[in-house]
Amino acid sequence: MNTCKEDVFMFPSNPVDDEDIRTLPNELNGNLVPSIDRKYRHNRLLRRQIIQLEQSSRKIQDRQNQLDRSVRRIEKEIKSKSLVGIGNPRDNEIIDERLVERVGKLEETDRSTLKQIFNVSRQVSELGRLHLSMLQLLESVESLETKVDQNVPDLQREISKMEFNLAQATSSISLAKEDRVRQFYQSDWTSKSELS
């Protein structure tokens, strides 16, 4: 059984322990967040798919090797039969028809196997592109989070200023109402005292 070890893509083992990942500090705001775990979460699915693709590729390669061995065996049989030269020409024709039929089936199986190998290799390349785009998306989200984290203190300051201004305005309105009510009662009181 001849398997091609160069075609097998293996991921290196992760040197960071899962507990270490969950407790690494976030440098932006000092909180403990699973920053690295977020990066590797999508890799689990990709690794699983790549492993499945590798397994199916190995199976296809094994099947291809079996077919190649069968073709070589049949070719040897054809050569040996042609060299031996069976006495009855009718028997030779029947054997030739069977061999041609078997070779045709093997060639058809070989073509379908090649199509499957092509499809698997295309899926692997598409998976690579998907992985790259997911990493780019992750980087974009992280930069967006960084910008939001940087702008939160500014927003909090603006909100505090607005709350302070609102409190001052409410206080001024309340004082103005009290002055009006006092003036109203004083004018009402003075008009009643003049009448009496």
C-alpha positions in Angstrom: 0.0 0.0 0.0 1.6 3.2 -1.2 0.3 6.3 0.6 1.7 9.7 -0.2 2.7 11.3 3.1 3.8 14.6 1.4 0.1 15.4 0.6 -1.0 15.1 4.2 -1.4 18.5 5.9 -1.1 18.4 9.7 -1.7 21.2 12.2 1.0 21.8 14.8 -0.1 21.1 18.3 -1.2 24.1 20.2 1.5 25.1 22.7 -0.9 27.3 24.8 -3.1 25.4 27.3 -6.8 26.0 27.3 -6.7 27.4 30.8 -3.9 29.8 29.8 -6.0 31.0 26.9 -9.0 31.8 29.1 -6.9 33.8 31.6 -4.7 35.9 29.4 -5.2 39.6 30.2 -6.6 41.9 27.6 -4.1 44.8 27.2 -6.8 47.4 26.2 -8.9 47.5 29.3 -7.2 45.2 31.8 -10.0 42.7 32.0 -9.5 39.0 31.8 -11.1 37.9 28.5 -10.7 34.8 26.3 -8.9 36.8 23.6 -6.9 33.9 22.1 -9.8 31.4 22.5 -11.8 33.6 20.2 -9.1 33.3 17.5 -9.0 29.5 17.7 -12.7 28.8 18.0 -13.3 28.8 14.3 -10.2 26.7 13.8 -11.8 23.7 15.4 -14.4 23.4 12.7 -11.8 24.0 9.9 -9.5 21.4 11.4 -12.3 18.9 11.6 -13.2 19.5 7.9 -9.5 19.3 6.9 -9.1 16.0 8.7 -12.2 14.6 7.0 -10.8 15.8 3.7 -7.5 14.2 4.4 -9.2 10.9 5.3 -11.3 10.9 2.2 -8.2 11.8 0.1 -6.3 8.9 1.7 -9.2 6.6 0.9 -9.3 7.8 -2.7 -5.5 7.4 -2.9 -5.8 3.8 -1.6 -8.5 3.0 -4.0 -6.4 4.5 -6.8 -3.5 2.3 -5.8 -5.7 -0.8 -5.8 -7.0 0.1 -9.2 -3.5 0.6 -10.5 -2.4 -2.8 -9.1 -5.5 -4.4 -10.7 -4.7 -2.8 -14.1 -1.1 -4.1 -13.9 -2.3 -7.6 -12.9 -4.7 -7.6 -15.8 -2.1 -6.4 -18.2 0.2 -9.2 -17.0 -2.6 -11.7 -17.5 -3.2 -10.4 -21.0 0.5 -10.6 -21.8 0.8 -14.1 -20.4 -2.4 -15.3 -22.2 -1.2 -13.8 -25.5 2.2 -15.5 -25.0 0.7 -18.8 -24.1 -1.7 -18.7 -27.0 -4.6 -20.9 -26.0 -5.4 -23.4 -28.7 -9.1 -22.5 -29.3 -9.5 -19.0 -31.0 -13.1 -18.8 -29.6 -11.8 -19.1 -26.0 -9.3 -16.4 -26.7 -12.0 -14.1 -28.0 -14.2 -14.7 -24.9 -11.2 -14.1 -22.6 -10.3 -11.0 -24.6 -13.8 -9.6 -24.3 -13.9 -10.2 -20.5 -10.5 -8.6 -20.1 -11.5 -5.6 -22.3 -14.7 -5.3 -20.2 -12.7 -5.4 -16.9 -10.2 -2.9 -18.2 -13.0 -0.6 -19.3 -14.6 -0.8 -15.8 -11.3 -0.1 -14.2 -10.7 2.9 -16.4 -14.1 4.3 -15.7 -13.5 3.8 -11.9 -10.1 5.5 -12.4 -11.8 8.5 -14.1 -14.3 8.8 -11.3 -11.5 8.6 -8.7 -9.6 11.3 -10.5 -12.7 13.5 -10.4 -13.1 12.9 -6.7 -9.4 13.8 -6.1 -9.9 17.0 -8.1 -13.0 17.9 -6.1 -11.3 17.2 -2.8 -8.3 19.4 -3.8 -10.6 22.2 -4.8 -12.5 21.9 -1.5 -9.2 22.1 0.4 -8.2 25.3 -1.5 -11.6 26.8 -0.9 -11.3 25.9 2.8 -7.9 27.7 2.8 -9.5 30.8 1.3 -12.4 30.6 3.8 -9.9 30.3 6.6 -8.1 33.4 5.4 -11.2 35.4 5.0 -12.3 34.4 8.5 -9.0 35.6 9.9 -9.4 38.9 8.1 -12.9 39.2 9.5 -11.6 38.5 13.0 -8.9 41.1 12.6 -11.5 43.7 11.5 -13.7 42.9 14.4 -10.8 43.2 16.8 -9.8 46.6 15.3 -13.4 47.7 15.6 -13.5 46.6 19.3 -10.3 48.5 19.9 -11.8 51.7 18.4 -14.9 51.3 20.5 -12.9 50.7 23.6 -10.9 53.8 22.9 -14.0 56.0 22.3 -15.9 54.8 25.4 -14.1 57.1 27.9 -14.8 60.1 25.6 -18.5 59.1 25.4 -18.6 58.8 29.1 -17.1 62.3 29.6 -19.7 63.7 27.1 -22.5 62.0 28.9 -21.3 63.3 32.3 -21.1 66.8 30.9 -24.6 66.5 29.5 -25.9 65.2 32.8 -24.2 68.1 34.6 -25.7 70.6 32.2 -29.1 68.9 32.6 -28.9 69.1 36.3 -28.0 72.8 36.1 -30.9 73.5 33.7 -33.3 71.6 36.0 -32.0 73.5 39.0 -32.4 76.9 37.1 -35.9 76.0 36.0 -36.9 75.0 39.5 -35.5 78.3 41.0 -37.4 80.2 38.3 -40.6 78.4 39.2 -40.2 79.1 42.8 -39.5 82.8 42.1 -42.7 83.0 40.0 -44.8 81.3 42.6 -43.4 83.6 45.3 -44.0 86.7 43.1 -47.5 85.4 42.3 -48.4 84.9 46.0 -46.8 88.2 47.0 -48.7 90.1 44.3 -51.9 88.3 45.3 -51.2 89.0 49.0 -50.5 92.7 48.4 -53.7 93.0 46.3 -55.8 91.4 49.1 -54.2 93.6 51.7 -55.0 96.7 49.7 -58.6 95.6 49.3 -59.1 95.1 53.0 
